[in-house]
């Protein structure tokens, strides 16, 4: 499997389907130009329009390889996981979009070709193998009540490493269970430490990555960094935490546009 980090939570997973066809699975496409979306902070010097960086060079060529999309959450204003440009791309290309039932109607109303999952629980995946939705908690307290919580996904594909795409979540007991009991070979986790001007964090941060590394022996791929104005965690902070904790050999903090191959661990 090849994983390419585009920007923020937007990644491209490339692998071979059960029928032997190449698959390009695009996760949470935010494709807007730099500064074309609203700020997510309103106070202080850190306020900027989003995204705060452009898409990397070569994005257009990568998007030509997309055959399917997977959405973790997209309602209540979560443009950083599916923005207008992302919807347009999926609609114009008629890319089949995998999502939870809650999002199916919302996406279909916007002209997208929707392939809703059956709901919670491990289930067959149309591309072969299985997919297990893992509930997210995207903030707690009064802030959490305003958020769209969504789902992450554990992908188990024939001949490929198992991959956990966490979505936007705190390090909850459910997420801990996925990491410790299901032990994905590769976990793509958000570490931006996102927060608004008031209220607690709504996303994992560098310290949570250290805890995740203690829970699973697999590789951590860390993103949701340095792309939005309300995510203060830096790539350097996550890398340093891994060096200090002795798990840097199991960490990849990709730059935008960077890709890496992962092979299944043979039993």
Buried (B, 14 or more C-beta within 10 A) or exposed (E): BEBBBBBBBBBBBBBBBBEEEEBBBBBBBBBBEBEEBEBBBEEEEEEBEBBBBBBBEEBEEBBEBBBBBBBBBBEEEBBBBBBBBBBBBBBEBEBBBBBBEBBBEBBBEBEBBBBBBEEEEEEEBEBBBBBBBBBBBBBBEEBBEBBBBBBBBBBBBEEBBBBBBBBBBBBBEBBBEBBEEBBBBBBBBBBBBBBBEEBEBBBBBBBBBBEBBEBBEBBBBBBBBBBBBBBBBBBEBBBEBBEEBEBBEBBBBBEBBEBBEBEBEEE
